[in-house]
């Protein structure tokens, strides 16, 4: 039945709802001193105005308020450190590749191991076989920052080892090798799949998902790869008013909220409950731009399990006292008669020379444990952190942020020559402070075997590039290739171990795990 003017009434209703939403947003933004964000509503077409309203509606404004308050307090030097005093971490062990020779020579027999590393390795493989481990890669970084021709996502960067393999492929193949090793050791005909959580960002999400599809998930089961997107917050001006910056008249400039946001993002995605329901006990978390990272490292899993730790932290020794890197330390908090110790990371810029050069009785630097963003969390602790994530502080990342601003009614593009804006970020290592220090375990590993970051564009004398990472990976491959088993014949276990330790650089890795990734 036709109803006169029904269409007009519907349009009026939609318009009323839009005006009501805009009025509510204006009120919230005015309360934050950010009402300029809606200036674009006075121009543009309806789709552009709708896009602005939708984006602003999606911003967690209460979280933005808290984040900005944290950052302003830091910038003004009013951080309440509660008289925190950094002290060196408690003694921590080293994981030694040589310790696996005993495992090799026994063809995987774990009954008579004496070396700690071999025991951790065997224990970790049992955890893998029992389906008690998972991996999370922080893959929100943009490869486009590494120079012309770089892919959208860092994980898509290719290294010639010697055949071209992307970081994602190298990491996926190491994961496949661990699955195969666990099945070999337990003599299980059915491999347990390790969940691989891939955390993307707004900038890398679509490209990453498409890349995995195009590469047939590198031989992994599609169901074991779980994608989640890192949350973002508005960028703000460095000036005192800290106004939100506009990427365009109808778009707020946004940036990922830091790797520490992963805890709330995991909760929002429902993945912590999913991990728990599947019997997963430990999750290794690492950054995608480390070409040497040992993904799903059985040694790390076994170490944390043996220590009954809630948090695990891999560290490498600083090259020299003035190496610009954050170090793991203990913070003593509270009054002298009520002091407690909590783990954290001390940034190089925060350390006076008296700390950077301080040495212990053996002549080693007291603050030498460099944090390389390879951590382990028990699922039990992740569940706890979802209730405590509001305690994670936001930090200012002062950057050069191109944007647009409206001056005298005209929008103009601003390309700053120096840092002009702030990104609001949480750090993953701030989560350490919520854990009892007795439940945090540090493990020192070899820099040459496990740390080859890719942070910079290739150039003469420039460190931490694709070129330097490739050199380190090929050097590792050469060292591992020189190993021979202490038994008569090369067992499958030895071949798998060599492939894993060598960084999954072998062109025939897929043959070892009986899979095709083409």
C-alpha positions as a Python dict, from the first residue, in 0.01 Angstrom:
ca = {
    (1, 'X'): (0, 0, 0),
    (2, 'X'): (141, 339, -100),
    (3, 'X'): (172, 592, 179),
    (4, 'X'): (196, 960, 71),
    (5, 'X'): (519, 1137, 170),
    (6, 'X'): (654, 826, 345),
    (7, 'X'): (991, 872, 172),
    (8, 'X'): (1013, 1232, 288),
    (9, 'X'): (936, 1129, 644),
    (10, 'X'): (1211, 865, 632),
    (11, 'X'): (1460, 1119, 499),
    (12, 'X'): (1363, 1362, 771),
    (13, 'X'): (1411, 1089, 1030),
    (14, 'X'): (1758, 1007, 899),
    (15, 'X'): (1850, 1375, 895),
    (16, 'X'): (1726, 1416, 1252),
    (17, 'X'): (1934, 1119, 1370),
    (18, 'X'): (2241, 1262, 1198),
    (19, 'X'): (2192, 1605, 1355),
    (20, 'X'): (2140, 1442, 1694),
    (21, 'X'): (2464, 1242, 1654),
    (22, 'X'): (2656, 1551, 1545),
    (23, 'X'): (2523, 1750, 1841),
    (24, 'X'): (2635, 1475, 2080),
    (25, 'X'): (2981, 1465, 1920),
    (26, 'X'): (3014, 1844, 1939),
    (27, 'X'): (2939, 1831, 2308),
    (28, 'X'): (3194, 1555, 2375),
    (29, 'X'): (3462, 1723, 2165),
    (30, 'X'): (3398, 2064, 2323),
    (31, 'X'): (3451, 1903, 2663),
    (32, 'X'): (3794, 1795, 2539),
    (33, 'X'): (3872, 2127, 2370),
    (34, 'X'): (3869, 1952, 2032),
    (35, 'X'): (3558, 2095, 1864),
    (36, 'X'): (3766, 2202, 1559),
    (37, 'X'): (3759, 1837, 1446),
    (38, 'X'): (3410, 1888, 1299),
    (39, 'X'): (3504, 2196, 1095),
    (40, 'X'): (3488, 1986, 779),
    (41, 'X'): (3111, 1950, 816),
    (42, 'X'): (3071, 2298, 668),
    (43, 'X'): (3208, 2182, 333),
    (44, 'X'): (3238, 1873, 117),
    (45, 'X'): (2970, 1638, -9),
    (46, 'X'): (2740, 1424, 201),
    (47, 'X'): (2962, 1114, 181),
    (48, 'X'): (3265, 1309, 306),
    (49, 'X'): (3070, 1458, 593),
    (50, 'X'): (2928, 1116, 679),
    (51, 'X'): (3278, 968, 673),
    (52, 'X'): (3397, 1228, 924),
    (53, 'X'): (3104, 1167, 1158),
    (54, 'X'): (3155, 791, 1138),
    (55, 'X'): (3527, 816, 1210),
    (56, 'X'): (3490, 1052, 1506),
    (57, 'X'): (3210, 833, 1644),
    (58, 'X'): (3447, 535, 1637),
    (59, 'X'): (3719, 709, 1841),
    (60, 'X'): (3734, 603, 2205),
    (61, 'X'): (3720, 957, 2345),
    (62, 'X'): (3745, 858, 2715),
    (63, 'X'): (4060, 659, 2630),
    (64, 'X'): (4193, 954, 2431),
    (65, 'X'): (4136, 1181, 2734),
    (66, 'X'): (4332, 945, 2960),
    (67, 'X'): (4610, 898, 2705),
    (68, 'X'): (4650, 1271, 2653),
    (69, 'X'): (4657, 1333, 3028),
    (70, 'X'): (4940, 1078, 3065),
    (71, 'X'): (5135, 1238, 2782),
    (72, 'X'): (5088, 1596, 2905),
    (73, 'X'): (5208, 1491, 3250),
    (74, 'X'): (5519, 1339, 3093),
    (75, 'X'): (5590, 1641, 2874),
    (76, 'X'): (5562, 1872, 3174),
    (77, 'X'): (5797, 1653, 3375),
    (78, 'X'): (5532, 1575, 3633),
    (79, 'X'): (5536, 1196, 3601),
    (80, 'X'): (5470, 1037, 3934),
    (81, 'X'): (5758, 792, 3947),
    (82, 'X'): (5680, 713, 4312),
    (83, 'X'): (6050, 745, 4382),
    (84, 'X'): (6140, 465, 4139),
    (85, 'X'): (6504, 369, 4157),
    (86, 'X'): (6648, 151, 3878),
    (87, 'X'): (6865, -139, 3988),
    (88, 'X'): (7018, -420, 3781),
    (89, 'X'): (6799, -725, 3714),
    (90, 'X'): (6853, -1043, 3908),
    (91, 'X'): (7103, -1291, 3757),
    (92, 'X'): (6967, -1459, 3446),
    (93, 'X'): (7079, -1765, 3248),
    (94, 'X'): (7199, -1795, 2890),
    (95, 'X'): (7051, -2019, 2624),
    (96, 'X'): (7337, -2183, 2437),
    (97, 'X'): (7300, -2341, 2095),
    (98, 'X'): (7579, -2582, 2187),
    (99, 'X'): (7350, -2720, 2453),
    (100, 'X'): (7139, -2882, 2184),
    (101, 'X'): (7427, -3102, 2065),
    (102, 'X'): (7332, -3353, 2333),
    (103, 'X'): (6976, -3360, 2200),
    (104, 'X'): (7111, -3406, 1847),
    (105, 'X'): (7347, -3687, 1939),
    (106, 'X'): (7070, -3873, 2118),
    (107, 'X'): (6840, -3853, 1814),
    (108, 'X'): (6579, -3670, 2016),
    (109, 'X'): (6599, -3894, 2323),
    (110, 'X'): (6527, -3663, 2617),
    (111, 'X'): (6576, -3905, 2905),
    (112, 'X'): (6937, -3823, 2999),
    (113, 'X'): (6976, -3454, 2927),
    (114, 'X'): (7209, -3257, 3151),
    (115, 'X'): (7230, -2920, 2976),
    (116, 'X'): (6964, -2663, 3064),
    (117, 'X'): (6911, -2556, 2703),
    (118, 'X'): (6852, -2915, 2593),
    (119, 'X'): (6603, -2967, 2877),
    (120, 'X'): (6416, -2647, 2787),
    (121, 'X'): (6412, -2750, 2421),
    (122, 'X'): (6263, -3091, 2497),
    (123, 'X'): (6011, -2950, 2742),
    (124, 'X'): (5908, -2689, 2486),
    (125, 'X'): (5853, -2949, 2216),
    (126, 'X'): (5629, -3143, 2454),
    (127, 'X'): (5425, -2827, 2514),
    (128, 'X'): (5393, -2781, 2137),
    (129, 'X'): (5283, -3143, 2093),
    (130, 'X'): (5022, -3096, 2365),
    (131, 'X'): (4878, -2786, 2195),
    (132, 'X'): (4974, -2553, 2481),
    (133, 'X'): (5154, -2277, 2289),
    (134, 'X'): (5076, -1992, 2049),
    (135, 'X'): (5263, -1711, 1876),
    (136, 'X'): (5175, -1344, 1818),
    (137, 'X'): (5359, -1124, 1569),
    (138, 'X'): (5344, -745, 1593),
    (139, 'X'): (5306, -673, 1221),
    (140, 'X'): (5164, -322, 1207),
    (141, 'X'): (5482, -155, 1086),
    (142, 'X'): (5491, -5, 738),
    (143, 'X'): (5759, -115, 494),
    (144, 'X'): (5711, 204, 297),
    (145, 'X'): (5925, 385, 553),
    (146, 'X'): (6227, 184, 439),
    (147, 'X'): (6262, 361, 106),
    (148, 'X'): (6123, 352, -249),
    (149, 'X'): (5997, 15, -366),
    (150, 'X'): (5940, -123, -18),
    (151, 'X'): (5610, -307, 36),
    (152, 'X'): (5321, -170, 240),
    (153, 'X'): (5384, -404, 534),
    (154, 'X'): (5728, -480, 678),
    (155, 'X'): (5646, -849, 695),
    (156, 'X'): (5629, -856, 315),
    (157, 'X'): (5994, -746, 281),
    (158, 'X'): (6202, -1001, 91),
    (159, 'X'): (6551, -1116, 186),
    (160, 'X'): (6769, -1308, -60),
    (161, 'X'): (6890, -1608, 143),
    (162, 'X'): (6981, -1677, -139),
    (163, 'X'): (6633, -1733, -281),
    (164, 'X'): (6394, -1446, -206),
    (165, 'X'): (6182, -1510, 104),
    (166, 'X'): (5965, -1257, 282),
    (167, 'X'): (5989, -1209, 657),
    (168, 'X'): (5641, -1361, 685),
    (169, 'X'): (5755, -1670, 492),
    (170, 'X'): (6071, -1716, 700),
    (171, 'X'): (5866, -1695, 1018),
    (172, 'X'): (5588, -1922, 893),
    (173, 'X'): (5840, -2186, 792),
    (174, 'X'): (6008, -2179, 1132),
    (175, 'X'): (5666, -2233, 1285),
    (176, 'X'): (5605, -2527, 1050),
    (177, 'X'): (5942, -2678, 1143),
    (178, 'X'): (5859, -2662, 1514),
    (179, 'X'): (5527, -2835, 1452),
    (180, 'X'): (5711, -3109, 1262),
    (181, 'X'): (5980, -3139, 1530),
    (182, 'X'): (5718, -3179, 1804),
    (183, 'X'): (5541, -3451, 1607),
    (184, 'X'): (5875, -3624, 1542),
    (185, 'X'): (5981, -3621, 1908),
    (186, 'X'): (5646, -3749, 2034),
    (187, 'X'): (5611, -3993, 1744),
    (188, 'X'): (5270, -3843, 1678),
    (189, 'X'): (5119, -3893, 1334),
    (190, 'X'): (4894, -3588, 1378),
    (191, 'X'): (5071, -3252, 1408),
    (192, 'X'): (4931, -3001, 1654),
    (193, 'X'): (4884, -2667, 1486),
    (194, 'X'): (5028, -2364, 1664),
    (195, 'X'): (4794, -2063, 1651),
    (196, 'X'): (4970, -1769, 1483),
    (197, 'X'): (4814, -1437, 1578),
    (198, 'X'): (4902, -1163, 1329),
    (199, 'X'): (4848, -812, 1464),
    (200, 'X'): (4818, -560, 1182),
    (201, 'X'): (4742, -187, 1174),
    (202, 'X'): (4507, 30, 972),
    (203, 'X'): (4792, 87, 727),
    (204, 'X'): (4892, -279, 683),
    (205, 'X'): (4578, -484, 747),
    (206, 'X'): (4441, -526, 395),
    (207, 'X'): (4783, -574, 234),
    (208, 'X'): (4881, -834, 493),
    (209, 'X'): (4561, -1036, 464),
    (210, 'X'): (4585, -1030, 84),
    (211, 'X'): (4951, -1136, 96),
    (212, 'X'): (4872, -1438, 314),
    (213, 'X'): (4590, -1541, 80),
    (214, 'X'): (4811, -1504, -228),
    (215, 'X'): (5085, -1715, -67),
    (216, 'X'): (4840, -1986, 45),
    (217, 'X'): (4927, -1901, 407),
    (218, 'X'): (5280, -2032, 345),
    (219, 'X'): (5167, -2390, 401),
    (220, 'X'): (4993, -2321, 732),
    (221, 'X'): (4631, -2409, 788),
    (222, 'X'): (4420, -2101, 726),
    (223, 'X'): (4234, -2168, 1050),
    (224, 'X'): (4551, -2138, 1260),
    (225, 'X'): (4623, -1782, 1143),
    (226, 'X'): (4420, -1530, 1342),
    (227, 'X'): (4426, -1169, 1228),
    (228, 'X'): (4355, -878, 1459),
    (229, 'X'): (4400, -508, 1401),
    (230, 'X'): (4584, -279, 1639),
    (231, 'X'): (4375, 2, 1782),
    (232, 'X'): (4455, 362, 1692),
    (233, 'X'): (4427, 703, 1858),
    (234, 'X'): (4432, 1057, 1717),
    (235, 'X'): (4762, 1236, 1666),
    (236, 'X'): (4783, 1572, 1842),
    (237, 'X'): (4972, 1896, 1794),
    (238, 'X'): (5291, 1944, 1994),
    (239, 'X'): (5179, 2294, 2091),
    (240, 'X'): (5029, 2349, 2434),
    (241, 'X'): (4667, 2304, 2325),
    (242, 'X'): (4742, 1957, 2182),
    (243, 'X'): (4469, 1984, 1920),
    (244, 'X'): (4388, 1671, 1719),
    (245, 'X'): (4557, 1692, 1380),
    (246, 'X'): (4352, 1650, 1064),
    (247, 'X'): (4481, 1436, 779),
    (248, 'X'): (4212, 1592, 559),
    (249, 'X'): (3909, 1815, 627),
    (250, 'X'): (3702, 1500, 675),
    (251, 'X'): (3961, 1272, 837),
    (252, 'X'): (4139, 1283, 1172),
    (253, 'X'): (4508, 1188, 1159),
    (254, 'X'): (4535, 857, 1346),
    (255, 'X'): (4828, 639, 1457),
    (256, 'X'): (4856, 295, 1620),
    (257, 'X'): (4835, 312, 1999),
    (258, 'X'): (5166, 129, 2047),
    (259, 'X'): (5251, -237, 2100),
    (260, 'X'): (5122, -217, 2457),
    (261, 'X'): (4769, -185, 2319),
    (262, 'X'): (4778, -551, 2222),
    (263, 'X'): (4634, -659, 2556),
    (264, 'X'): (4309, -466, 2521),
    (265, 'X'): (4299, -551, 2150),
    (266, 'X'): (4325, -923, 2228),
    (267, 'X'): (4037, -889, 2471),
    (268, 'X'): (3824, -698, 2221),
    (269, 'X'): (3887, -962, 1954),
    (270, 'X'): (3790, -1240, 2196),
    (271, 'X'): (4122, -1414, 2139),
    (272, 'X'): (4225, -1455, 2503),
    (273, 'X'): (3911, -1657, 2573),
    (274, 'X'): (3967, -1851, 2251),
    (275, 'X'): (4325, -1935, 2347),
    (276, 'X'): (4219, -2042, 2693),
    (277, 'X'): (3937, -2260, 2561),
    (278, 'X'): (4186, -2437, 2331),
    (279, 'X'): (4417, -2518, 2620),
    (280, 'X'): (4694, -2274, 2524),
    (281, 'X'): (4915, -2179, 2819),
    (282, 'X'): (5188, -1961, 2668),
    (283, 'X'): (5203, -1698, 2392),
    (284, 'X'): (5531, -1581, 2242),
    (285, 'X'): (5511, -1218, 2123),
    (286, 'X'): (5767, -1071, 1884),
    (287, 'X'): (5819, -791, 1630),
    (288, 'X'): (5792, -881, 1262),
    (289, 'X'): (6104, -685, 1161),
    (290, 'X'): (6353, -919, 1331),
    (291, 'X'): (6491, -1145, 1058),
    (292, 'X'): (6653, -1383, 1309),
    (293, 'X'): (6360, -1429, 1546),
    (294, 'X'): (6310, -1789, 1655),
    (295, 'X'): (5937, -1820, 1608),
    (296, 'X'): (5764, -2066, 1843),
    (297, 'X'): (6099, -2124, 2012),
    (298, 'X'): (6081, -2451, 2210),
    (299, 'X'): (6371, -2337, 2430),
    (300, 'X'): (6180, -2024, 2534),
    (301, 'X'): (5857, -2214, 2601),
    (302, 'X'): (6038, -2479, 2804),
    (303, 'X'): (6236, -2220, 2999),
    (304, 'X'): (5924, -2029, 3105),
    (305, 'X'): (5738, -2348, 3191),
    (306, 'X'): (6024, -2480, 3405),
    (307, 'X'): (6052, -2147, 3584),
    (308, 'X'): (5673, -2135, 3636),
    (309, 'X'): (5693, -1776, 3513),
    (310, 'X'): (5408, -1555, 3395),
    (311, 'X'): (5630, -1329, 3184),
    (312, 'X'): (5940, -1420, 2986),
    (313, 'X'): (6184, -1172, 2835),
    (314, 'X'): (6461, -1249, 2587),
    (315, 'X'): (6760, -1016, 2613),
    (316, 'X'): (7099, -975, 2445),
    (317, 'X'): (7408, -816, 2596),
    (318, 'X'): (7474, -458, 2493),
    (319, 'X'): (7763, -422, 2247),
    (320, 'X'): (7905, -132, 2447),
    (321, 'X'): (7797, 101, 2725),
    (322, 'X'): (7671, 374, 2493),
    (323, 'X'): (7466, 154, 2261),
    (324, 'X'): (7133, 334, 2226),
    (325, 'X'): (6897, 61, 2339),
    (326, 'X'): (6648, 9, 2621),
    (327, 'X'): (6762, -226, 2897),
    (328, 'X'): (6562, -446, 3131),
    (329, 'X'): (6597, -347, 3493),
    (330, 'X'): (6423, -362, 3827),
    (331, 'X'): (6257, -55, 3974),
    (332, 'X'): (6247, -17, 4348),
    (333, 'X'): (5929, 163, 4444),
    (334, 'X'): (5787, 310, 4761),
    (335, 'X'): (5925, 431, 5091),
    (336, 'X'): (6245, 277, 5224),
    (337, 'X'): (6061, 49, 5465),
    (338, 'X'): (5802, -57, 5208),
    (339, 'X'): (6007, -97, 4894),
    (340, 'X'): (5900, -345, 4630),
    (341, 'X'): (6073, -444, 4309),
    (342, 'X'): (5908, -448, 3967),
    (343, 'X'): (6056, -520, 3626),
    (344, 'X'): (6056, -261, 3351),
    (345, 'X'): (6265, -124, 3065),
    (346, 'X'): (6486, 179, 3106),
    (347, 'X'): (6529, 380, 2786),
    (348, 'X'): (6885, 483, 2699),
    (349, 'X'): (6782, 851, 2703),
    (350, 'X'): (6666, 810, 3065),
    (351, 'X'): (6997, 669, 3191),
    (352, 'X'): (7265, 888, 3347),
    (353, 'X'): (7622, 800, 3254),
    (354, 'X'): (7677, 659, 3602),
    (355, 'X'): (7429, 383, 3519),
    (356, 'X'): (7526, 322, 3156),
    (357, 'X'): (7889, 259, 3250),
    (358, 'X'): (7841, 85, 3587),
    (359, 'X'): (8002, -261, 3603),
    (360, 'X'): (7964, -559, 3832),
    (361, 'X'): (8241, -756, 4004),
    (362, 'X'): (8302, -963, 3690),
    (363, 'X'): (8360, -654, 3478),
    (364, 'X'): (8030, -678, 3290),
    (365, 'X'): (7791, -387, 3252),
    (366, 'X'): (7531, -396, 3526),
    (367, 'X'): (7267, -264, 3286),
    (368, 'X'): (7351, -478, 2982),
    (369, 'X'): (7025, -672, 2926),
    (370, 'X'): (6898, -513, 2604),
    (371, 'X'): (6527, -565, 2538),
    (372, 'X'): (6475, -699, 2183),
    (373, 'X'): (6094, -723, 2183),
    (374, 'X'): (6075, -1101, 2213),
    (375, 'X'): (5854, -1173, 2511),
    (376, 'X'): (5641, -1454, 2650),
    (377, 'X'): (5315, -1425, 2841),
    (378, 'X'): (5115, -1695, 3010),
    (379, 'X'): (4751, -1694, 2906),
    (380, 'X'): (4668, -1668, 3276),
    (381, 'X'): (4862, -1341, 3291),
    (382, 'X'): (4699, -1214, 2971),
    (383, 'X'): (4362, -1269, 3136),
    (384, 'X'): (4482, -1065, 3431),
    (385, 'X'): (4618, -789, 3208),
    (386, 'X'): (4283, -735, 3038),
    (387, 'X'): (4163, -611, 3375),
    (388, 'X'): (4478, -408, 3437),
    (389, 'X'): (4539, -254, 3095),
    (390, 'X'): (4402, 76, 3221),
    (391, 'X'): (4715, 92, 3436),
    (392, 'X'): (4947, 90, 3134),
    (393, 'X'): (5072, 443, 3088),
    (394, 'X'): (5063, 625, 2755),
    (395, 'X'): (5387, 778, 2629),
    (396, 'X'): (5450, 1061, 2381),
    (397, 'X'): (5615, 975, 2050),
    (398, 'X'): (5713, 1313, 1908),
    (399, 'X'): (5709, 1293, 1529),
    (400, 'X'): (5692, 1500, 1213),
    (401, 'X'): (5327, 1463, 1109),
    (402, 'X'): (5202, 1618, 782),
    (403, 'X'): (4844, 1739, 816),
    (404, 'X'): (4586, 1996, 706),
    (405, 'X'): (4455, 2292, 899),
    (406, 'X'): (4186, 2550, 840),
    (407, 'X'): (4305, 2911, 842),
    (408, 'X'): (4073, 3202, 764),
    (409, 'X'): (3820, 2960, 623),
    (410, 'X'): (4069, 2792, 388),
    (411, 'X'): (4217, 2444, 430),
    (412, 'X'): (4592, 2433, 376),
    (413, 'X'): (4846, 2150, 375),
    (414, 'X'): (5122, 2158, 636),
    (415, 'X'): (5447, 1968, 571),
    (416, 'X'): (5654, 2039, 883),
    (417, 'X'): (6033, 2050, 862),
    (418, 'X'): (6073, 1935, 1221),
    (419, 'X'): (5872, 1728, 1471),
    (420, 'X'): (5538, 1896, 1526),
    (421, 'X'): (5305, 1631, 1660),
    (422, 'X'): (5257, 1355, 1914),
    (423, 'X'): (5147, 995, 1876),
    (424, 'X'): (4996, 844, 2191),
    (425, 'X'): (5149, 503, 2259),
    (426, 'X'): (5152, 226, 2517),
    (427, 'X'): (5461, 6, 2552),
    (428, 'X'): (5445, -370, 2586),
    (429, 'X'): (5720, -372, 2848),
    (430, 'X'): (5513, -157, 3084),
    (431, 'X'): (5308, -472, 3142),
    (432, 'X'): (5603, -625, 3329),
    (433, 'X'): (5544, -395, 3626),
    (434, 'X'): (5207, -557, 3700),
    (435, 'X'): (5374, -894, 3752),
    (436, 'X'): (5542, -1013, 4070),
    (437, 'X'): (5916, -993, 4005),
    (438, 'X'): (5953, -1359, 4102),
    (439, 'X'): (5724, -1448, 3811),
    (440, 'X'): (5931, -1262, 3550),
    (441, 'X'): (6213, -1464, 3392),
    (442, 'X'): (6492, -1321, 3175),
    (443, 'X'): (6677, -1538, 2924),
    (444, 'X'): (6991, -1416, 2751),
    (445, 'X'): (7035, -1527, 2390),
    (446, 'X'): (7301, -1473, 2127),
    (447, 'X'): (7266, -1152, 1928),
    (448, 'X'): (7424, -1321, 1623),
    (449, 'X'): (7164, -1598, 1636),
    (450, 'X'): (6844, -1416, 1731),
    (451, 'X'): (6854, -1042, 1662),
    (452, 'X'): (6866, -878, 1319),
    (453, 'X'): (6627, -580, 1323),
    (454, 'X'): (6520, -396, 1008),
    (455, 'X'): (6457, -32, 1097),
    (456, 'X'): (6627, 178, 830),
    (457, 'X'): (6653, 222, 455),
    (458, 'X'): (6964, 72, 294),
    (459, 'X'): (7257, 312, 270),
    (460, 'X'): (7636, 328, 312),
    (461, 'X'): (7731, 261, 672),
    (462, 'X'): (7366, 236, 783),
    (463, 'X'): (7287, -38, 1036),
    (464, 'X'): (6965, -233, 1084),
    (465, 'X'): (6865, -254, 718),
    (466, 'X'): (6745, -532, 489),
    (467, 'X'): (7104, -567, 370),
    (468, 'X'): (7255, -604, 718),
    (469, 'X'): (6979, -844, 825),
    (470, 'X'): (7040, -1057, 515),
    (471, 'X'): (7413, -1072, 595),
    (472, 'X'): (7341, -1187, 950),
    (473, 'X'): (7093, -1448, 832),
    (474, 'X'): (7334, -1588, 572),
    (475, 'X'): (7615, -1595, 829),
    (476, 'X'): (7392, -1793, 1065),
    (477, 'X'): (7303, -2031, 784),
    (478, 'X'): (7672, -2089, 712),
    (479, 'X'): (7755, -2161, 1076),
    (480, 'X'): (7467, -2403, 1118),
    (481, 'X'): (7538, -2575, 785),
    (482, 'X'): (7886, -2661, 912),
    (483, 'X'): (7741, -2870, 1193),
    (484, 'X'): (7748, -3246, 1157),
    (485, 'X'): (7559, -3494, 1373),
    (486, 'X'): (7748, -3696, 1629),
    (487, 'X'): (7569, -4005, 1508),
    (488, 'X'): (7626, -4216, 1204),
    (489, 'X'): (7333, -4113, 990),
    (490, 'X'): (7153, -3782, 955),
    (491, 'X'): (6818, -3829, 1125),
    (492, 'X'): (6504, -3641, 1036),
    (493, 'X'): (6520, -3472, 1376),
    (494, 'X'): (6869, -3342, 1304),
    (495, 'X'): (6766, -3214, 962),
    (496, 'X'): (6465, -3034, 1110),
    (497, 'X'): (6673, -2885, 1390),
    (498, 'X'): (6935, -2755, 1146),
    (499, 'X'): (6667, -2602, 926),
    (500, 'X'): (6504, -2430, 1225),
    (501, 'X'): (6831, -2308, 1377),
    (502, 'X'): (6947, -2183, 1038),
    (503, 'X'): (6653, -1946, 1007),
    (504, 'X'): (6442, -2153, 766),
    (505, 'X'): (6665, -2029, 485),
    (506, 'X'): (6674, -2363, 303),
    (507, 'X'): (6492, -2352, -28),
    (508, 'X'): (6351, -2700, 42),
    (509, 'X'): (6206, -2625, 386),
    (510, 'X'): (5863, -2726, 259),
    (511, 'X'): (6001, -3070, 169),
    (512, 'X'): (6105, -3125, 530),
    (513, 'X'): (5751, -3069, 654),
    (514, 'X'): (5589, -3252, 363),
    (515, 'X'): (5408, -2942, 248),
    (516, 'X'): (5393, -2733, -66),
    (517, 'X'): (5356, -2358, -29),
    (518, 'X'): (5319, -2282, -398),
}
